Amino acid sequence: MAFPELSTSSTPLSGADADAVVLALPPLDEHDELLADWPGLAAALAGTGFTGAPGGTTRVGVPEVTALPVIVVGTGTTPTAAGVRDAVGAVLRATTGFARLAIGAPGLDEALWPAAAEGVLLGGYRFDDYKKASSPARAEQVTLHGAPSSTDASIARARSVASAAALVKDLVNTPAQWLGPQDLADAAVEAIADLPVEVTVLDETELEAQGYGGILGIGQGSDRPPRLIHLDYHPAGATQHIALVGKGITFDTGGLSLKPPAGMVGMKFDMAGAATVLAVVRAAAELALPVRVSGWLCVADNMPSGRALRPGDVVRIADGQSVEVLNTDAEGRVVLADGLVAASRTHPDLIVDVATLTGAIIVALGHRHTGVMGDDEAVARYLAAADRADELAWHLPLPAHMEDELDSPIADLQNAKIGDTSGGSLFAGLFLQRFVGQVSDDPDAPRIPWVHLDIAGSGTAKAPFGATDKGPTAATVRSLVALLEEAAR
C-alpha cells in the first residue's frame, strides 16, 4: 500500500518547505478576511472562475507571497467534514508531479482538521504495481500548516483508517491469478502480524470435517480449494463483542451458471467484503479499541469444471439447513451462510456481514449508497456510524411477504428465484437472515442483532470523486470503524 507521509507544522504556509502549496478556502466574497496574509491572491483568482464551491480547484501564482505554485480548492460556504475530506482528497488525487505538498486552510474550524488529514491519506493512495512506467506521481510527503496541536492525535487515527482502506484496495486490485483462497489467507496472516489478533485458517479438510458445506460446495469447481479464515481480536476487559462476516469470492465466473464475458470483467472484486472484514479487525487492534472484534472470511473460487456444483444440487450449511442451489451465480449468500452460522456460535452482541452480493442493489441504489438490511435497532446503529463517517447508506426492508419465495420443494430453502428479478437484494437479505443464530443456546432465545451490508454498488467507483479513485472504494471501512468506536465508548 502507498499513501503520503503526513505531519503538521506551525510554520506559516507562505514559508513552507515544499514543492507546491494548497489552500482550502470557502467562497472569498463572504470571507475576505482569510486572505490577509495572501495579498494578490484575490486578484489572481478573479479571472479563474473560482467560487469556493466544494472540490472546485484552480492553480495560480502569487509571487507577492511565495514562489511556489499555489493550488486553491473550495470547501463550500459552510465547510463540513465531508466537504473538507473530499476537497483535500480531490487535490491529492489530481495534483501530480510534486513530491511535497504544504496544505493550509485559513479559518478552518478546529473540529474539521481531522477530516483534512483523512482526505490527504485517502486521496493520496495509489496502486500501480503492474505498470512498467508509473503514472505521474502523487505527493509522498504532506504537511498540514496551521492545524491545532490536537490534530496530531487525529492523524494517528486517520493513518489507521486510511491504512485499512488501502489494504482493501490493494487486495481488491490484485489480479485473481495471484490472489486465490490460500493467498488471501496468507495475506490475512501477514496483515495482522505483530498485532494481538488470533488467526485460524480452516482448509478444505477441516471445512468438510466441521460441516461447512456452503463454502465447500461453491469452491469445489476450482483447482484452488476454499478457506474459512477466523480472526479474533479479544482485548482484556472487553464487554462487547461484534462479529464481522465477509464474502470472499476470489474470482466469480458464475460457476456453471456462467456469466457473460462483460459480466465477468471485474469479478476479482468479489472478495471485497472479506477484505473489508480483515481491514476493520486490523484497524480495531491498531487503535486498541476495548471491544472484542471477530472476523469470518468466507473464501472460495467460483469456477466451472467437472467437479462444480450443478444448478439444482443441494448443499448443507454448518447448522444443518439444506440449500438447493438453483443459480450457482448466487454463490455469495451460500458461503456467507456458513460464516453467519460460525459467527453465531460465539454468541456476539452484534453480527455485521459485508458482501458484494447482488447486481440488484446497483439497480436500486447506484454506485454511491450501500444497501443496509437487518434488525431495525442494529441498522439504526450502523446508519448513525455511517453518518458520522460521511458514507452513504440506505435502509432497505426485509418483507415478511417474501419469505415464501425462499421455499424449495426438496430442501430447507433455495438460493435464488429463477425468472423473477423483483426484489433481488431483499430476497438475498431474507436468505441470509435464516442463518443468523440466537443470543444463547436457549431454544427460546431471540435472534442475535444483525446487519447486512450489500456493497456491490458502493464498493466500486465507476468514476473518481472526492478522495476516491475509480475502482475499489473500501466502502463501509470507515463506517465500521466508527461503529466499533461507538461500541467501545
C-alpha positions, 0 to 999 in steps of 0.5 A: 500500500502507498499513501503520503507521509503526513505531519503538521507544522506551525510554520506559516504556509507562505514559508513552507518547505515544499514543492507546491502549496494548497489552500482550502478556502470557502467562497472569498466574497463572504470571507475576505478576511482569510486572505490577509496574509495572501495579498494578490491572491484575490486578484489572481483568482478573479479571472479563474472562475473560482467560487469556493464551491466544494472540490472546485480547484484552480492553480495560480501564482502569487509571487507577492507571497511565495514562489511556489505554485499555489493550488486553491480548492473550495470547501463550500460556504459552510465547510463540513467534514465531508466537504473538507475530506473530499476537497483535500482528497480531490487535490491529492488525487489530481495534483501530480508531479510534486513530491511535497505538498504544504496544505493550509486552510485559513479559518478552518474550524478546529473540529474539521482538521481531522477530516483534512488529514483523512482526505490527504491519506485517502486521496493520496493512495495509489496502486500501480504495481503492474505498470512498467512506467508509473503514472505521474506521481502523487505527493509522498510527503504532506504537511498540514500548516496551521492545524491545532496541536490536537490534530496530531492525535487525529492523524494517528487515527486517520493513518489507521483508517486510511491504512485499512482502506488501502489494504482493501484496495490493494487486495481488491486490485490484485489480479485473481491469478495471484490472489486465490483462497490460500493467498488471501489467507496468507495475506490475512496472516501477514496483515495482522502480524505483530498485532494481538489478533488470533488467526485460524485458517480452516482448509478444505479438510477441516471445512468438510470435517466441521460441516461447512458445506456452503463454502465447500460446495461453491469452491469445489469447481476450482483447482484452488480449494476454499478457506474459512479464515477466523480472526479474533481480536479479544482485548482484556476487559472487553464487554462487547463483542461484534462479529464481522462476516465477509464474502470472499469470492476470489474470482466469480465466473458464475460457476456453471451458471456462467456469466457473460464475458462483460459480466465477468470483467471485474469479478476479482472484486468479489472478495471485497467484503472479506477484505473489508472484514480483515481491514476493520479487525486490523484497524480495531487492534491498531487503535486498541479499541476495548471491544472484542472484534471477530472476523469470518472470511468466507473464501472460495473460487467460483469456477466451472469444471467437472467437479462444480456444483450443478444448478439444482444440487443441494448443499448443507450449511454448518447448522444443518439447513439444506440449500438447493442451489438453483443459480450457482451465480448466487454463490455469495449468500451460500458461503456467507451462510456458513460464516453467519452460522460460525459467527453465531456460535460465539454468541456476539452482541452484534453480527455485521456481514459485508458482501458484494452480493447482488447486481440488484442493489446497483439497480436500486441504489447506484454506485454511491449508497450501500444497501443496509438490511437487518434488525431495525435497532442494529441498522439504526446503529450502523446508519448513525456510524455511517453518518458520522463517517460521511458514507452513504447508506440506505435502509432497505426492508426485509418483507415478511411477504417474501419469505415464501419465495425462499421455499424449495420443494426438496430442501430447507430453502433455495438460493435464488428465484429463477425468472423473477428479478423483483426484489433481488437484494431483499430476497438475498437479505431474507436468505441470509437472515435464516442463518443468523443464530440466537443470543444463547443456546436457549431454544427460546432465545431471540435472534442475535442483532444483525446487519447486512451490508450489500456493497456491490454498488458502493464498493466500486467507483465507476468514476473518481470523486472526492478522495476516491479513485475509480475502482475499489472504494473500501466502502463501509471501512470507515463506517465500521470503524466508527461503529466499533468506536461507538461500541467501545465508548 
